[in-house]
Amino acid sequence: MKKNILILLSATMLASCGGNSFDVDVSNIQPEIDVERFDLDFDTIAPQNIQYSLNALTEKYGDFAEFYTEGIIGIGSVETPTLANAYSDFSNYCKSNGIFDDVQKQFPDLNSLESLMNQGAKHFKYYFPNDTLPKLYTVVSGFQESMFPTEGIIAVSLDKYLGNTYPHYESLGIEVYKRRRMIPEMIPADYFRCIAMLNYPKDENAAFNILNEMIYEGRIQYFLNCMLPETPDSTRWGYTDFQYRWAEYYEEEIWDYLVDKKMLFDTNPIAVRNFTGEGPFTNAFGNNSAPGCASYCGYRIVCSYMRHNPDVTLKDLMEIKDMNQIYNKARYNP
């Protein structure tokens, strides 16, 4: 890298998107997001009463109860003959490892979770006044996925947000860079990222290359900026503070590298994943680099596109299928 790393550490970085303002007035907007503590109701089930209890949960939560038992923890439906034994195994695993207790300690009530979500809920209603946010149901998944979307609902595994020093994460072999994201403050970013990917998926007919992937990821980050403008940039990106500053500082070098090496249209899955996906760092730039750092350039391309096309709304931006359309009209010049 051309620039001295000591300069990076002392530099004062701007949180804005080069002229794009994410500071909008949402003071008169009331949050519209329902949060349900499904995990607490499920934790009270006794194995000998599993069928009866699941029927009661179905009356309260509808089809979600079966989605949870079949699709999330995989113990089957009410009709499954081995349901009681499977539930007992799952419950014993969670209780012997203190998972239910640890979740309850970290999230004793809905206040902290709703407070985390309120900012995003207000901004979503500002940008998408005619749309409805999915309900948020809290679950314990046994350390599986963080978010489980189903129709009108996103389930959040609270056991995946118990803090980056939570001892079970290390014993499960979860990498440090992933544990860094496993904090309560990441729930809104993961929730709204899930919404962006569900509502505006990748175009199946689009070319798979670094440029398309970096702009798609950059657009999601732009969406997160609009939803969560008060959230630290590093949290939205899942970076350390240093990694975010690194990406800001080396934006030009990242772009020049991709152009000079003729990598923008590279379709090698390993290269695409390395330059745009999760990881501890970006291999081409060393251990101190931000992971998937080309996505930061993609974000800046989206910022430039929105700045040079002021009539385009966030909804318009998210509905664009062709990422090349964004690039061609962005006039990006890092």
C-alpha positions as MATLAB code, in Angstrom:
seq = 'MKKNILILLSATMLASCGGNSFDVDVSNIQPEIDVERFDLDFDTIAPQNIQYSLNALTEKYGDFAEFYTEGIIGIGSVETPTLANAYSDFSNYCKSNGIFDDVQKQFPDLNSLESLMNQGAKHFKYYFPNDTLPKLYTVVSGFQESMFPTEGIIAVSLDKYLGNTYPHYESLGIEVYKRRRMIPEMIPADYFRCIAMLNYPKDENAAFNILNEMIYEGRIQYFLNCMLPETPDSTRWGYTDFQYRWAEYYEEEIWDYLVDKKMLFDTNPIAVRNFTGEGPFTNAFGNNSAPGCASYCGYRIVCSYMRHNPDVTLKDLMEIKDMNQIYNKARYNP';
ca = [
       0.000    0.000    0.000;
       1.176    3.498   -0.818;
      -0.032    5.158    2.350;
       1.524    4.946    5.777;
      -0.539    2.902    8.225;
       0.275    5.408   11.004;
      -1.438    8.117    8.994;
      -4.498    5.885    8.808;
      -4.605    5.521   12.577;
      -4.534    9.273   13.139;
      -6.780   10.319   10.266;
     -10.229   11.713   10.949;
     -12.683    9.967    8.677;
     -16.028   11.301    7.491;
     -19.083    9.161    8.193;
     -21.079   10.702    5.354;
     -21.309    9.203    1.886;
     -19.549   11.991    0.013;
     -22.460   14.422   -0.067;
     -25.288   11.919    0.434;
     -27.294   12.877    3.507;
     -28.812   10.139    5.636;
     -30.039   12.646    8.217;
     -33.798   12.712    7.682;
     -36.557   13.834   10.037;
     -38.355   10.812   11.479;
     -39.467   12.494   14.694;
     -43.164   12.228   13.805;
     -42.994    8.613   12.671;
     -44.023    5.914   15.110;
     -42.160    2.583   14.897;
     -44.190   -0.222   13.386;
     -42.457   -3.447   14.265;
     -43.848   -6.247   16.396;
     -41.408   -8.213   18.546;
     -42.591  -11.491   20.080;
     -40.655  -13.515   22.677;
     -41.382  -16.940   21.229;
     -38.270  -18.319   22.955;
     -39.734  -17.723   26.414;
     -42.953  -19.556   25.594;
     -41.084  -22.466   24.038;
     -38.731  -22.745   27.015;
     -41.661  -23.535   29.325;
     -42.664  -26.710   27.473;
     -42.348  -29.985   29.356;
     -41.360  -32.990   27.158;
     -44.271  -35.107   28.382;
     -46.715  -32.395   27.234;
     -45.031  -31.540   23.944;
     -48.004  -32.201   21.642;
     -50.433  -30.263   23.829;
     -47.983  -27.411   24.301;
     -47.226  -27.148   20.582;
     -50.931  -26.981   19.824;
     -51.185  -24.096   22.296;
     -48.209  -22.378   20.648;
     -49.843  -22.863   17.251;
     -52.985  -21.130   18.519;
     -50.851  -18.172   19.633;
     -48.237  -18.023   16.847;
     -49.955  -19.730   13.930;
     -47.818  -21.622   11.429;
     -44.643  -20.187   12.918;
     -44.674  -22.803   15.695;
     -44.294  -25.591   13.156;
     -41.811  -23.557   11.115;
     -39.695  -23.359   14.255;
     -39.843  -27.047   15.167;
     -39.377  -28.280   11.598;
     -37.435  -25.557    9.801;
     -35.243  -24.108   12.560;
     -34.442  -26.751   15.164;
     -35.416  -29.763   13.043;
     -37.305  -31.850   15.600;
     -40.391  -32.366   13.434;
     -44.060  -31.438   13.563;
     -46.759  -32.320   16.077;
     -47.470  -35.500   14.107;
     -43.875  -36.713   14.183;
     -43.727  -39.923   16.312;
     -40.272  -39.107   17.697;
     -41.120  -35.492   18.501;
     -40.996  -35.869   22.298;
     -37.571  -37.518   22.231;
     -36.204  -34.989   19.724;
     -37.512  -32.094   21.789;
     -36.043  -33.606   24.940;
     -32.614  -33.875   23.261;
     -32.754  -30.275   22.080;
     -33.989  -28.973   25.421;
     -31.368  -30.934   27.372;
     -28.600  -29.613   25.101;
     -29.730  -26.017   25.612;
     -30.243  -26.345   29.349;
     -27.059  -28.280   30.044;
     -25.114  -25.543   28.270;
     -27.068  -22.797   30.019;
     -28.264  -21.352   26.714;
     -31.795  -20.474   27.819;
     -30.483  -18.857   31.007;
     -27.790  -16.923   29.154;
     -30.331  -15.630   26.630;
     -32.610  -14.524   29.441;
     -29.734  -12.711   31.169;
     -28.722  -10.879   27.990;
     -32.318  -10.156   26.960;
     -34.372  -10.038   30.188;
     -37.251   -8.288   28.441;
     -38.185   -6.747   25.097;
     -37.134   -3.215   26.045;
     -33.526   -3.412   24.912;
     -34.371   -5.255   21.703;
     -37.219   -2.910   20.788;
     -34.982    0.066   21.509;
     -32.384   -1.330   19.100;
     -35.017   -1.798   16.410;
     -36.884    1.511   16.758;
     -34.413    3.605   14.788;
     -34.565    1.305   11.796;
     -38.344    0.952   11.973;
     -38.820    4.719   11.799;
     -36.478    5.116    8.855;
     -38.003    2.186    6.993;
     -41.427    3.839    7.247;
     -39.917    7.125    6.033;
     -38.497    5.564    2.866;
     -41.154    2.898    2.303;
     -44.399    4.397    3.690;
     -46.618    1.817    1.997;
     -44.642   -1.239    3.054;
     -44.916   -3.285    6.240;
     -41.979   -4.602    8.202;
     -41.856   -8.326    8.978;
     -42.612   -9.215   12.573;
     -39.585  -10.148   14.652;
     -39.862  -13.382   16.632;
     -37.103  -14.274   19.068;
     -35.972  -17.899   19.217;
     -33.193  -20.119   20.503;
     -31.816  -22.147   17.602;
     -28.948  -24.002   19.224;
     -26.320  -21.761   17.578;
     -27.560  -22.219   14.016;
     -28.331  -19.308   11.664;
     -28.788  -15.789   13.023;
     -31.915  -14.938   11.012;
     -34.658  -17.224    9.724;
     -37.136  -15.527    7.366;
     -40.587  -16.903    6.688;
     -43.765  -15.286    5.409;
     -44.267  -11.953    7.203;
     -41.828  -12.923    9.970;
     -38.105  -12.915   10.604;
     -36.946  -15.093   13.493;
     -33.799  -13.948   15.266;
     -31.690  -16.490   17.147;
     -30.888  -14.664   20.359;
     -28.288  -17.305   21.199;
     -26.255  -15.946   18.261;
     -26.010  -12.491   19.873;
     -24.709  -13.180   23.378;
     -21.514  -11.134   23.016;
     -18.233  -11.705   21.204;
     -16.588  -13.102   24.348;
     -19.341  -15.617   25.065;
     -17.388  -18.808   25.952;
     -19.479  -21.298   23.972;
     -18.712  -19.535   20.697;
     -15.010  -20.296   20.975;
     -15.636  -23.881   22.092;
     -17.838  -24.368   19.019;
     -14.928  -23.302   16.819;
     -16.590  -20.124   15.551;
     -13.933  -17.911   13.959;
     -12.968  -14.654   15.672;
     -14.186  -12.511   12.770;
     -17.623  -14.107   13.027;
     -17.747  -13.832   16.820;
     -17.101  -10.099   16.457;
     -20.564   -9.748   14.907;
     -22.343  -11.830   17.554;
     -23.380   -8.901   19.735;
     -26.875   -7.512   20.448;
     -26.061   -4.298   18.550;
     -25.794   -6.305   15.313;
     -29.427   -7.469   15.384;
     -30.883   -4.408   13.579;
     -28.185   -4.506   10.876;
     -28.711   -8.242   10.306;
     -32.499   -7.819   10.338;
     -32.502   -5.046    7.735;
     -29.842   -6.799    5.655;
     -32.181   -9.794    5.599;
     -35.047   -7.563    4.433;
     -32.901   -6.033    1.680;
     -31.851   -9.436    0.385;
     -35.377  -10.852    0.551;
     -37.128   -7.896   -1.075;
     -34.395   -7.122   -3.594;
     -32.581  -10.366   -4.438;
     -29.834  -10.713   -6.996;
     -30.955  -10.945  -10.599;
     -30.554  -14.595  -11.565;
     -29.828  -13.553  -15.147;
     -27.060  -11.097  -14.219;
     -23.434  -11.968  -14.817;
     -21.596  -13.323  -11.782;
     -18.458  -11.235  -11.418;
     -16.670   -9.019   -8.912;
     -18.174   -5.766  -10.217;
     -21.767   -6.965   -9.979;
     -21.235   -8.494   -6.545;
     -19.473   -5.454   -5.106;
     -22.205   -3.088   -6.288;
     -24.941   -5.406   -5.010;
     -23.241   -5.579   -1.603;
     -22.605   -1.834   -1.720;
     -26.285   -1.217   -2.369;
     -27.218   -3.256    0.685;
     -24.843   -1.141    2.752;
     -26.390    2.016    1.339;
     -29.800    0.642    2.347;
     -28.463   -0.045    5.863;
     -27.109    3.499    6.046;
     -30.600    4.798    5.293;
     -32.220    2.498    7.851;
     -29.623    2.886   10.621;
     -27.850    6.238   10.192;
     -27.039    6.502   13.895;
     -25.440    3.070   14.055;
     -21.624    3.116   13.845;
     -20.336    2.423   10.330;
     -18.192   -0.442   11.582;
     -21.242   -2.136   13.111;
     -23.275   -1.908    9.917;
     -20.378   -3.456    8.002;
     -19.449   -6.004   10.656;
     -15.935   -4.558   10.680;
     -13.648   -3.487   13.470;
     -13.219    0.285   13.693;
      -9.738   -0.116   12.239;
     -10.986   -2.172    9.296;
     -13.611    0.416    8.429;
     -11.042    3.216    8.556;
      -8.742    1.068    6.443;
     -11.424    0.625    3.762;
     -12.120    4.368    3.724;
      -8.471    5.279    3.536;
      -7.471    2.790    0.858;
     -10.540    3.114   -1.370;
      -8.527    4.474   -4.288;
      -5.858    1.785   -3.993;
      -8.475   -0.980   -3.853;
     -10.133    0.334   -6.993;
      -6.827    0.821   -8.819;
      -5.811   -2.732   -7.953;
      -9.026   -4.182   -9.380;
      -8.708   -2.109  -12.541;
      -4.981   -2.676  -13.077;
      -5.318   -6.417  -12.538;
      -8.390   -6.498  -14.829;
     -10.410   -8.163  -12.064;
     -13.704   -6.253  -12.258;
     -15.230   -8.886  -14.511;
     -13.488  -11.850  -12.905;
     -15.963  -14.720  -12.462;
     -13.749  -16.996  -10.376;
     -15.934  -17.831   -7.338;
     -12.952  -17.775   -4.971;
     -11.895  -14.318   -6.158;
     -15.460  -12.996   -6.009;
     -15.904  -14.304   -2.476;
     -12.540  -12.975   -1.319;
     -13.103   -9.452   -2.635;
     -16.796   -9.110   -1.751;
     -17.658  -11.663    0.943;
     -17.087  -12.258    4.636;
     -13.735  -13.217    6.063;
     -11.015  -12.118    8.456;
      -9.397   -9.897    5.774;
      -8.933   -9.570    1.997;
      -6.069  -11.840    0.961;
      -4.647   -9.519   -1.692;
      -4.122   -6.721    0.846;
      -2.820   -8.564    3.892;
      -3.945   -9.312    7.440;
      -4.696   -5.677    8.352;
      -7.141   -5.150    5.502;
     -10.922   -5.018    5.657;
     -12.617   -8.250    4.518;
     -14.450   -8.148    1.199;
     -13.017   -4.687    0.681;
     -14.206   -4.353   -2.927;
     -17.720   -4.076   -1.490;
     -16.675   -0.782    0.060;
     -15.858    0.516   -3.426;
     -19.251   -0.845   -4.490;
     -20.853    1.182   -1.723;
     -19.020    4.290   -2.890;
     -20.180    3.640   -6.449;
     -23.776    3.555   -5.179;
     -23.179    6.774   -3.231;
     -21.833    8.443   -6.372;
     -24.785    7.174   -8.401;
     -27.282    8.622   -5.928;
     -25.408   11.897   -5.733;
     -25.396   12.329   -9.524;
     -29.004   11.153   -9.914;
     -30.864   13.128   -7.240;
     -34.319   12.194   -8.559;
     -33.724    8.511   -7.797;
     -35.360    7.429   -4.537;
     -34.109    4.657   -2.298;
     -36.965    2.485   -3.532;
     -35.972    3.214   -7.145;
     -32.374    2.291   -6.354;
     -33.303   -1.000   -4.698;
     -35.506   -2.012   -7.624;
     -32.727   -1.722  -10.210;
     -31.937   -5.199  -11.542;
     -28.843   -4.395  -13.594;
     -25.894   -3.403  -11.415;
     -24.116   -2.117  -14.543;
     -26.806    0.557  -14.822;
     -25.690    1.881  -11.448;
     -22.013    1.745  -12.406;
     -22.498    3.387  -15.808;
     -24.359    6.353  -14.337;
     -22.318    6.716  -11.155;
     -19.381    8.693  -12.598;
     -17.328    7.026   -9.898;
     -13.858    8.488   -9.405;
     -12.295    7.567   -6.047;
];
